[in-house]
């Protein structure tokens, strides 16, 4: 496997990646009530297993999930997935190299969330 650089992975993420954020209710059994939980997830999914493994090896973050083909004739996929602080650390490194406006917007949202939380 060739050694990748951050610009290559940022380009791959621009085209194949995804950042999702959501406010979801979580149940706290001790307090017996729901509370709002901010969920952050980023991922790259591809049928080229080498590309997905390259991303994980470069950042040494997240985990890889095998996805079975949905239909006959489809290829299996690998998904590199990161949540919360893992996603935050990787997004911080990718941000200067991203071009996709939607990914930049979501990346800034994640960075701002942790900037406020940590201050």
N, CA, C and O atoms as a GROMACS GRO file, in nm:
protein
  476
    1UNK      N    1   0.085  -0.118   0.000
    1UNK     CA    2   0.000   0.000   0.000
    1UNK      C    3   0.089   0.124   0.000
    1UNK      O    4   0.183   0.134   0.079
    2UNK      N    5   0.058   0.217  -0.089
    2UNK     CA    6   0.134   0.342  -0.094
    2UNK      C    7   0.101   0.428   0.027
    2UNK      O    8  -0.007   0.419   0.084
    3UNK      N    9   0.196   0.512   0.062
    3UNK     CA   10   0.174   0.604   0.174
    3UNK      C   11   0.088   0.721   0.125
    3UNK      O   12   0.116   0.779   0.020
    4UNK      N   13  -0.014   0.754   0.199
    4UNK     CA   14  -0.104   0.863   0.162
    4UNK      C   15  -0.064   0.991   0.234
    4UNK      O   16   0.008   0.988   0.334
    5UNK      N   17  -0.110   1.102   0.181
    5UNK     CA   18  -0.094   1.227   0.254
    5UNK      C   19  -0.233   1.286   0.281
    5UNK      O   20  -0.332   1.240   0.225
    6UNK      N   21  -0.237   1.385   0.365
    6UNK     CA   22  -0.363   1.444   0.412
    6UNK      C   23  -0.446   1.500   0.297
    6UNK      O   24  -0.569   1.495   0.302
    7UNK      N   25  -0.381   1.553   0.194
    7UNK     CA   26  -0.456   1.611   0.081
    7UNK      C   27  -0.530   1.503   0.003
    7UNK      O   28  -0.643   1.525  -0.042
    8UNK      N   29  -0.468   1.388  -0.013
    8UNK     CA   30  -0.533   1.278  -0.084
    8UNK      C   31  -0.656   1.230  -0.007
    8UNK      O   32  -0.762   1.211  -0.065
    9UNK      N   33  -0.640   1.212   0.123
    9UNK     CA   34  -0.752   1.165   0.206
    9UNK      C   35  -0.862   1.271   0.211
    9UNK      O   36  -0.980   1.236   0.210
   10UNK      N   37  -0.826   1.399   0.215
   10UNK     CA   38  -0.928   1.505   0.214
   10UNK      C   39  -1.007   1.501   0.083
   10UNK      O   40  -1.129   1.518   0.084
   11UNK      N   41  -0.940   1.478  -0.028
   11UNK     CA   42  -1.009   1.467  -0.156
   11UNK      C   43  -1.101   1.346  -0.159
   11UNK      O   44  -1.213   1.354  -0.209
   12UNK      N   45  -1.054   1.236  -0.106
   12UNK     CA   46  -1.137   1.116  -0.097
   12UNK      C   47  -1.259   1.144  -0.008
   12UNK      O   48  -1.370   1.104  -0.042
   13UNK      N   49  -1.236   1.212   0.104
   13UNK     CA   50  -1.347   1.244   0.194
   13UNK      C   51  -1.444   1.342   0.128
   13UNK      O   52  -1.565   1.329   0.146
   14UNK      N   53  -1.393   1.438   0.053
   14UNK     CA   54  -1.480   1.531  -0.020
   14UNK      C   55  -1.578   1.456  -0.110
   14UNK      O   56  -1.695   1.492  -0.119
   15UNK      N   57  -1.528   1.351  -0.176
   15UNK     CA   58  -1.612   1.279  -0.271
   15UNK      C   59  -1.693   1.166  -0.210
   15UNK      O   60  -1.807   1.143  -0.251
   16UNK      N   61  -1.636   1.094  -0.116
   16UNK     CA   62  -1.699   0.972  -0.064
   16UNK      C   63  -1.741   0.980   0.082
   16UNK      O   64  -1.809   0.890   0.131
   17UNK      N   65  -1.702   1.084   0.151
   17UNK     CA   66  -1.725   1.091   0.294
   17UNK      C   67  -1.856   1.154   0.334
   17UNK      O   68  -1.930   1.207   0.251
   18UNK      N   69  -1.882   1.149   0.462
   18UNK     CA   70  -2.007   1.202   0.516
   18UNK      C   71  -1.984   1.243   0.662
   18UNK      O   72  -1.920   1.171   0.738
   19UNK      N   73  -2.039   1.359   0.699
   19UNK     CA   74  -2.040   1.403   0.839
   19UNK      C   75  -2.187   1.423   0.875
   19UNK      O   76  -2.258   1.496   0.807
   20UNK      N   77  -2.231   1.359   0.982
   20UNK     CA   78  -2.368   1.380   1.028
   20UNK      C   79  -2.368   1.424   1.174
   20UNK      O   80  -2.288   1.377   1.255
   21UNK      N   81  -2.459   1.514   1.204
   21UNK     CA   82  -2.479   1.559   1.341
   21UNK      C   83  -2.629   1.557   1.369
   21UNK      O   84  -2.710   1.583   1.280
   22UNK      N   85  -2.664   1.525   1.492
   22UNK     CA   86  -2.806   1.521   1.528
   22UNK      C   87  -2.821   1.536   1.679
   22UNK      O   88  -2.735   1.494   1.756
   23UNK      N   89  -2.931   1.596   1.718
   23UNK     CA   90  -2.967   1.602   1.859
   23UNK      C   91  -3.070   1.492   1.881
   23UNK      O   92  -3.178   1.495   1.823
   24UNK      N   93  -3.035   1.394   1.964
   24UNK     CA   94  -3.124   1.280   1.986
   24UNK      C   95  -3.154   1.265   2.134
   24UNK      O   96  -3.068   1.289   2.219
   25UNK      N   97  -3.277   1.224   2.166
   25UNK     CA   98  -3.310   1.202   2.308
   25UNK      C   99  -3.252   1.069   2.356
   25UNK      O  100  -3.263   0.967   2.287
   26UNK      N  101  -3.190   1.070   2.472
   26UNK     CA  102  -3.134   0.950   2.534
   26UNK      C  103  -3.201   0.930   2.670
   26UNK      O  104  -3.230   1.028   2.740
   27UNK      N  105  -3.226   0.806   2.706
   27UNK     CA  106  -3.289   0.774   2.834
   27UNK      C  107  -3.184   0.756   2.942
   27UNK      O  108  -3.087   0.683   2.924
   28UNK      N  109  -3.203   0.823   3.055
   28UNK     CA  110  -3.118   0.807   3.171
   28UNK      C  111  -3.197   0.729   3.275
   28UNK      O  112  -3.287   0.784   3.338
   29UNK      N  113  -3.165   0.600   3.293
   29UNK     CA  114  -3.244   0.518   3.386
   29UNK      C  115  -3.228   0.560   3.532
   29UNK      O  116  -3.320   0.539   3.612
   30UNK      N  117  -3.116   0.617   3.569
   30UNK     CA  118  -3.095   0.660   3.707
   30UNK      C  119  -3.186   0.776   3.742
   30UNK      O  120  -3.250   0.778   3.847
   31UNK      N  121  -3.192   0.874   3.652
   31UNK     CA  122  -3.276   0.992   3.677
   31UNK      C  123  -3.419   0.972   3.626
   31UNK      O  124  -3.508   1.052   3.653
   32UNK      N  125  -3.439   0.863   3.553
   32UNK     CA  126  -3.570   0.829   3.496
   32UNK      C  127  -3.627   0.942   3.412
   32UNK      O  128  -3.742   0.983   3.428
   33UNK      N  129  -3.543   0.992   3.321
   33UNK     CA  130  -3.591   1.094   3.227
   33UNK      C  131  -3.502   1.095   3.103
   33UNK      O  132  -3.391   1.042   3.103
   34UNK      N  133  -3.555   1.157   2.998
   34UNK     CA  134  -3.479   1.174   2.875
   34UNK      C  135  -3.397   1.302   2.881
   34UNK      O  136  -3.436   1.398   2.947
   35UNK      N  137  -3.284   1.303   2.813
   35UNK     CA  138  -3.204   1.424   2.798
   35UNK      C  139  -3.154   1.430   2.654
   35UNK      O  140  -3.142   1.328   2.588
   36UNK      N  141  -3.126   1.550   2.606
   36UNK     CA  142  -3.078   1.568   2.469
   36UNK      C  143  -2.930   1.533   2.461
   36UNK      O  144  -2.850   1.574   2.545
   37UNK      N  145  -2.894   1.457   2.359
   37UNK     CA  146  -2.756   1.415   2.337
   37UNK      C  147  -2.717   1.453   2.194
   37UNK      O  148  -2.785   1.416   2.098
   38UNK      N  149  -2.608   1.525   2.180
   38UNK     CA  150  -2.558   1.566   2.049
   38UNK      C  151  -2.473   1.452   1.993
   38UNK      O  152  -2.373   1.414   2.053
   39UNK      N  153  -2.512   1.400   1.879
   39UNK     CA  154  -2.444   1.286   1.817
   39UNK      C  155  -2.365   1.333   1.696
   39UNK      O  156  -2.417   1.406   1.611
   40UNK      N  157  -2.238   1.292   1.688
   40UNK     CA  158  -2.149   1.329   1.577
   40UNK      C  159  -2.093   1.201   1.518
   40UNK      O  160  -2.046   1.113   1.590
   41UNK      N  161  -2.099   1.192   1.384
   41UNK     CA  162  -2.045   1.074   1.317
   41UNK      C  163  -1.988   1.115   1.182
   41UNK      O  164  -2.046   1.198   1.112
   42UNK      N  165  -1.875   1.058   1.146
   42UNK     CA  166  -1.820   1.077   1.012
   42UNK      C  167  -1.778   0.942   0.959
   42UNK      O  168  -1.741   0.852   1.034
   43UNK      N  169  -1.784   0.928   0.825
   43UNK     CA  170  -1.751   0.799   0.766
   43UNK      C  171  -1.713   0.812   0.619
   43UNK      O  172  -1.749   0.908   0.551
   44UNK      N  173  -1.640   0.712   0.574
   44UNK     CA  174  -1.612   0.691   0.432
   44UNK      C  175  -1.647   0.547   0.404
   44UNK      O  176  -1.602   0.457   0.474
   45UNK      N  177  -1.727   0.525   0.301
   45UNK     CA  178  -1.767   0.391   0.263
   45UNK      C  179  -1.727   0.368   0.118
   45UNK      O  180  -1.750   0.453   0.033
   46UNK      N  181  -1.666   0.251   0.090
   46UNK     CA  182  -1.620   0.225  -0.046
   46UNK      C  183  -1.604   0.076  -0.070
   46UNK      O  184  -1.586  -0.002   0.024
   47UNK      N  185  -1.610   0.036  -0.197
   47UNK     CA  186  -1.586  -0.104  -0.233
   47UNK      C  187  -1.438  -0.131  -0.251
   47UNK      O  188  -1.397  -0.248  -0.256
   48UNK      N  189  -1.356  -0.028  -0.259
   48UNK     CA  190  -1.210  -0.044  -0.266
   48UNK      C  191  -1.158  -0.049  -0.122
   48UNK      O  192  -1.134   0.054  -0.059
   49UNK      N  193  -1.140  -0.170  -0.072
   49UNK     CA  194  -1.102  -0.190   0.067
   49UNK      C  195  -0.971  -0.121   0.102
   49UNK      O  196  -0.954  -0.074   0.215
   50UNK      N  197  -0.878  -0.114   0.007
   50UNK     CA  198  -0.749  -0.051   0.031
   50UNK      C  199  -0.762   0.096   0.067
   50UNK      O  200  -0.691   0.145   0.154
   51UNK      N  201  -0.854   0.167   0.000
   51UNK     CA  202  -0.874   0.309   0.030
   51UNK      C  203  -0.926   0.330   0.172
   51UNK      O  204  -0.880   0.419   0.243
   52UNK      N  205  -1.020   0.247   0.211
   52UNK     CA  206  -1.079   0.260   0.344
   52UNK      C  207  -0.975   0.229   0.451
   52UNK      O  208  -0.964   0.300   0.551
   53UNK      N  209  -0.899   0.123   0.430
   53UNK     CA  210  -0.795   0.085   0.527
   53UNK      C  211  -0.684   0.189   0.534
   53UNK      O  212  -0.625   0.211   0.639
   54UNK      N  213  -0.656   0.254   0.421
   54UNK     CA  214  -0.556   0.360   0.415
   54UNK      C  215  -0.594   0.476   0.508
   54UNK      O  216  -0.509   0.530   0.579
   55UNK      N  217  -0.721   0.514   0.506
   55UNK     CA  218  -0.769   0.623   0.591
   55UNK      C  219  -0.753   0.589   0.739
   55UNK      O  220  -0.703   0.670   0.817
   56UNK      N  221  -0.794   0.469   0.776
   56UNK     CA  222  -0.782   0.428   0.917
   56UNK      C  223  -0.635   0.422   0.958
   56UNK      O  224  -0.599   0.466   1.068
   57UNK      N  225  -0.550   0.368   0.872
   57UNK     CA  226  -0.408   0.356   0.904
   57UNK      C  227  -0.342   0.493   0.917
   57UNK      O  228  -0.256   0.513   1.002
   58UNK      N  229  -0.383   0.589   0.834
   58UNK     CA  230  -0.323   0.722   0.837
   58UNK      C  231  -0.355   0.793   0.969
   58UNK      O  232  -0.265   0.849   1.033
   59UNK      N  233  -0.482   0.791   1.010
   59UNK     CA  234  -0.523   0.864   1.129
   59UNK      C  235  -0.515   0.783   1.258
   59UNK      O  236  -0.510   0.840   1.367
   60UNK      N  237  -0.513   0.650   1.246
   60UNK     CA  238  -0.513   0.563   1.364
   60UNK      C  239  -0.629   0.594   1.457
   60UNK      O  240  -0.614   0.598   1.579
   61UNK      N  241  -0.744   0.617   1.397
   61UNK     CA  242  -0.868   0.649   1.470
   61UNK      C  243  -0.984   0.572   1.409
   61UNK      O  244  -0.976   0.528   1.294
   62UNK      N  245  -1.090   0.555   1.485
   62UNK     CA  246  -1.213   0.496   1.434
   62UNK      C  247  -1.206   0.345   1.421
   62UNK      O  248  -1.114   0.280   1.472
   63UNK      N  249  -1.304   0.292   1.352
   63UNK     CA  250  -1.308   0.149   1.329
   63UNK      C  251  -1.366   0.120   1.191
   63UNK      O  252  -1.430   0.205   1.129
   64UNK      N  253  -1.343  -0.002   1.144
   64UNK     CA  254  -1.389  -0.042   1.011
   64UNK      C  255  -1.500  -0.145   1.027
   64UNK      O  256  -1.490  -0.239   1.106
   65UNK      N  257  -1.605  -0.126   0.949
   65UNK     CA  258  -1.720  -0.215   0.950
   65UNK      C  259  -1.735  -0.277   0.812
   65UNK      O  260  -1.727  -0.207   0.710
   66UNK      N  261  -1.756  -0.408   0.807
   66UNK     CA  262  -1.782  -0.476   0.680
   66UNK      C  263  -1.932  -0.466   0.650
   66UNK      O  264  -2.015  -0.492   0.737
   67UNK      N  265  -1.964  -0.429   0.526
   67UNK     CA  266  -2.104  -0.417   0.485
   67UNK      C  267  -2.129  -0.518   0.374
   67UNK      O  268  -2.062  -0.517   0.271
   68UNK      N  269  -2.227  -0.605   0.396
   68UNK     CA  270  -2.262  -0.706   0.297
   68UNK      C  271  -2.334  -0.640   0.180
   68UNK      O  272  -2.398  -0.536   0.196
   69UNK      N  273  -2.324  -0.700   0.062
   69UNK     CA  274  -2.396  -0.647  -0.054
   69UNK      C  275  -2.548  -0.646  -0.028
   69UNK      O  276  -2.602  -0.741   0.028
   70UNK      N  277  -2.614  -0.539  -0.068
   70UNK     CA  278  -2.758  -0.528  -0.046
   70UNK      C  279  -2.839  -0.612  -0.144
   70UNK      O  280  -2.946  -0.663  -0.112
   71UNK      N  281  -2.784  -0.625  -0.265
   71UNK     CA  282  -2.852  -0.700  -0.369
   71UNK      C  283  -2.754  -0.791  -0.439
   71UNK      O  284  -2.632  -0.773  -0.430
   72UNK      N  285  -2.807  -0.890  -0.509
   72UNK     CA  286  -2.724  -0.980  -0.587
   72UNK      C  287  -2.651  -0.900  -0.695
   72UNK      O  288  -2.712  -0.817  -0.764
   73UNK      N  289  -2.523  -0.925  -0.709
   73UNK     CA  290  -2.443  -0.854  -0.808
   73UNK      C  291  -2.373  -0.730  -0.753
   73UNK      O  292  -2.285  -0.676  -0.819
   74UNK      N  293  -2.411  -0.684  -0.634
   74UNK     CA  294  -2.346  -0.570  -0.570
   74UNK      C  295  -2.218  -0.618  -0.501
   74UNK      O  296  -2.208  -0.735  -0.463
   75UNK      N  297  -2.123  -0.530  -0.487
   75UNK     CA  298  -1.997  -0.563  -0.420
   75UNK      C  299  -2.008  -0.538  -0.269
   75UNK      O  300  -2.084  -0.451  -0.226
   76UNK      N  301  -1.932  -0.612  -0.190
   76UNK     CA  302  -1.924  -0.580  -0.046
   76UNK      C  303  -1.849  -0.448  -0.028
   76UNK      O  304  -1.770  -0.407  -0.113
   77UNK      N  305  -1.875  -0.382   0.084
   77UNK     CA  306  -1.812  -0.253   0.113
   77UNK      C  307  -1.746  -0.256   0.250
   77UNK      O  308  -1.778  -0.339   0.335
   78UNK      N  309  -1.655  -0.163   0.269
   78UNK     CA  310  -1.600  -0.135   0.401
   78UNK      C  311  -1.637   0.009   0.436
   78UNK      O  312  -1.639   0.097   0.350
   79UNK      N  313  -1.665   0.030   0.564
   79UNK     CA  314  -1.696   0.165   0.613
   79UNK      C  315  -1.600   0.198   0.726
   79UNK      O  316  -1.592   0.127   0.826
   80UNK      N  317  -1.528   0.310   0.709
   80UNK     CA  318  -1.444   0.364   0.816
   80UNK      C  319  -1.531   0.464   0.889
   80UNK      O  320  -1.578   0.561   0.830
   81UNK      N  321  -1.554   0.440   1.017
   81UNK     CA  322  -1.649   0.522   1.092
   81UNK      C  323  -1.586   0.577   1.218
   81UNK      O  324  -1.514   0.507   1.290
   82UNK      N  325  -1.614   0.705   1.244
   82UNK     CA  326  -1.565   0.772   1.364
   82UNK      C  327  -1.681   0.845   1.430
   82UNK      O  328  -1.770   0.894   1.361
   83UNK      N  329  -1.678   0.852   1.561
   83UNK     CA  330  -1.783   0.925   1.632
   83UNK      C  331  -1.720   1.021   1.732
   83UNK      O  332  -1.607   1.003   1.776
   84UNK      N  333  -1.795   1.122   1.766
   84UNK     CA  334  -1.764   1.221   1.868
   84UNK      C  335  -1.620   1.274   1.864
   84UNK      O  336  -1.580   1.336   1.766
   85UNK      N  337  -1.542   1.250   1.970
   85UNK     CA  338  -1.407   1.308   1.979
   85UNK      C  339  -1.313   1.255   1.869
   85UNK      O  340  -1.226   1.328   1.822
   86UNK      N  341  -1.331   1.130   1.830
   86UNK     CA  342  -1.249   1.078   1.720
   86UNK      C  343  -1.275   1.160   1.594
   86UNK      O  344  -1.181   1.203   1.526
   87UNK      N  345  -1.402   1.181   1.563
   87UNK     CA  346  -1.438   1.260   1.445
   87UNK      C  347  -1.384   1.402   1.458
   87UNK      O  348  -1.334   1.458   1.361
   88UNK      N  349  -1.393   1.459   1.576
   88UNK     CA  350  -1.344   1.595   1.600
   88UNK      C  351  -1.194   1.605   1.569
   88UNK      O  352  -1.150   1.698   1.501
   89UNK      N  353  -1.116   1.510   1.618
   89UNK     CA  354  -0.971   1.513   1.594
   89UNK      C  355  -0.939   1.502   1.445
   89UNK      O  356  -0.850   1.572   1.395
   90UNK      N  357  -1.009   1.415   1.374
   90UNK     CA  358  -0.982   1.396   1.231
   90UNK      C  359  -1.031   1.518   1.150
   90UNK      O  360  -0.963   1.562   1.058
   91UNK      N  361  -1.147   1.570   1.184
   91UNK     CA  362  -1.201   1.687   1.112
   91UNK      C  363  -1.106   1.806   1.126
   91UNK      O  364  -1.084   1.879   1.030
   92UNK      N  365  -1.049   1.825   1.246
   92UNK     CA  366  -0.954   1.936   1.266
   92UNK      C  367  -0.838   1.927   1.167
   92UNK      O  368  -0.792   2.028   1.115
   93UNK      N  369  -0.791   1.806   1.142
   93UNK     CA  370  -0.678   1.787   1.050
   93UNK      C  371  -0.720   1.800   0.904
   93UNK      O  372  -0.643   1.848   0.821
   94UNK      N  373  -0.842   1.758   0.871
   94UNK     CA  374  -0.889   1.760   0.732
   94UNK      C  375  -0.936   1.899   0.686
   94UNK      O  376  -0.924   1.932   0.568
   95UNK      N  377  -0.990   1.979   0.776
   95UNK     CA  378  -1.055   2.107   0.740
   95UNK      C  379  -0.974   2.196   0.645
   95UNK      O  380  -1.032   2.246   0.549
   96UNK      N  381  -0.845   2.218   0.666
   96UNK     CA  382  -0.772   2.308   0.576
   96UNK      C  383  -0.762   2.256   0.433
   96UNK      O  384  -0.726   2.331   0.342
   97UNK      N  385  -0.793   2.128   0.411
   97UNK     CA  386  -0.774   2.066   0.280
   97UNK      C  387  -0.905   2.033   0.208
   97UNK      O  388  -0.902   1.987   0.094
   98UNK      N  389  -1.018   2.056   0.273
   98UNK     CA  390  -1.147   2.023   0.212
   98UNK      C  391  -1.191   2.130   0.113
   98UNK      O  392  -1.159   2.248   0.129
   99UNK      N  393  -1.265   2.088   0.010
   99UNK     CA  394  -1.320   2.180  -0.089
   99UNK      C  395  -1.473   2.179  -0.089
   99UNK      O  396  -1.536   2.280  -0.120
  100UNK      N  397  -1.534   2.066  -0.053
  100UNK     CA  398  -1.678   2.050  -0.057
  100UNK      C  399  -1.743   2.142   0.046
  100UNK      O  400  -1.717   2.131   0.166
  101UNK      N  401  -1.829   2.234   0.000
  101UNK     CA  402  -1.889   2.335   0.087
  101UNK      C  403  -1.974   2.273   0.199
  101UNK      O  404  -1.971   2.320   0.312
  102UNK      N  405  -2.048   2.167   0.167
  102UNK     CA  406  -2.131   2.103   0.269
  102UNK      C  407  -2.047   2.038   0.378
  102UNK      O  408  -2.081   2.045   0.496
  103UNK      N  409  -1.937   1.976   0.338
  103UNK     CA  410  -1.849   1.911   0.436
  103UNK      C  411  -1.777   2.016   0.522
  103UNK      O  412  -1.757   1.996   0.642
  104UNK      N  413  -1.740   2.128   0.460
  104UNK     CA  414  -1.677   2.237   0.536
  104UNK      C  415  -1.776   2.292   0.638
  104UNK      O  416  -1.740   2.317   0.753
  105UNK      N  417  -1.900   2.311   0.596
  105UNK     CA  418  -2.003   2.364   0.686
  105UNK      C  419  -2.025   2.270   0.805
  105UNK      O  420  -2.028   2.315   0.920
  106UNK      N  421  -2.040   2.141   0.778
  106UNK     CA  422  -2.060   2.043   0.885
  106UNK      C  423  -1.935   2.033   0.973
  106UNK      O  424  -1.946   2.020   1.096
  107UNK      N  425  -1.818   2.038   0.912
  107UNK     CA  426  -1.694   2.033   0.988
  107UNK      C  427  -1.683   2.150   1.085
  107UNK      O  428  -1.644   2.133   1.201
  108UNK      N  429  -1.719   2.269   1.038
  108UNK     CA  430  -1.717   2.388   1.125
  108UNK      C  431  -1.817   2.373   1.239
  108UNK      O  432  -1.791   2.416   1.351
  109UNK      N  433  -1.932   2.313   1.210
  109UNK     CA  434  -2.032   2.290   1.313
  109UNK      C  435  -1.975   2.201   1.425
  109UNK      O  436  -1.996   2.230   1.543
  110UNK      N  437  -1.905   2.096   1.388
  110UNK     CA  438  -1.844   2.006   1.486
  110UNK      C  439  -1.735   2.078   1.564
  110UNK      O  440  -1.729   2.067   1.687
  111UNK      N  441  -1.648   2.151   1.495
  111UNK     CA  442  -1.540   2.224   1.562
  111UNK      C  443  -1.596   2.327   1.659
  111UNK      O  444  -1.546   2.342   1.771
  112UNK      N  445  -1.700   2.400   1.618
  112UNK     CA  446  -1.762   2.500   1.706
  112UNK      C  447  -1.826   2.435   1.828
  112UNK      O  448  -1.818   2.489   1.938
  113UNK      N  449  -1.890   2.320   1.809
  113UNK     CA  450  -1.951   2.248   1.920
  113UNK      C  451  -1.847   2.216   2.027
  113UNK      O  452  -1.870   2.241   2.145
  114UNK      N  453  -1.733   2.161   1.986
  114UNK     CA  454  -1.631   2.125   2.085
  114UNK      C  455  -1.556   2.247   2.139
  114UNK      O  456  -1.509   2.244   2.252
  115UNK      N  457  -1.546   2.352   2.060
  115UNK     CA  458  -1.484   2.474   2.110
  115UNK      C  459  -1.567   2.530   2.226
  115UNK      O  460  -1.512   2.570   2.328
  116UNK      N  461  -1.700   2.533   2.209
  116UNK     CA  462  -1.788   2.582   2.315
  116UNK      C  463  -1.788   2.489   2.435
  116UNK      O  464  -1.785   2.534   2.549
  117UNK      N  465  -1.790   2.359   2.408
  117UNK     CA  466  -1.795   2.259   2.514
  117UNK      C  467  -1.668   2.262   2.600
  117UNK      O  468  -1.675   2.245   2.722
  118UNK      N  469  -1.555   2.283   2.537
  118UNK     CA  470  -1.426   2.278   2.607
  118UNK      C  471  -1.387   2.410   2.674
  118UNK      O  472  -1.291   2.414   2.751
  119UNK      N  473  -1.462   2.516   2.646
  119UNK     CA  474  -1.423   2.644   2.706
  119UNK      C  475  -1.492   2.669   2.838
  119UNK      O  476  -1.470   2.773   2.900
   0.00000   0.00000   0.00000
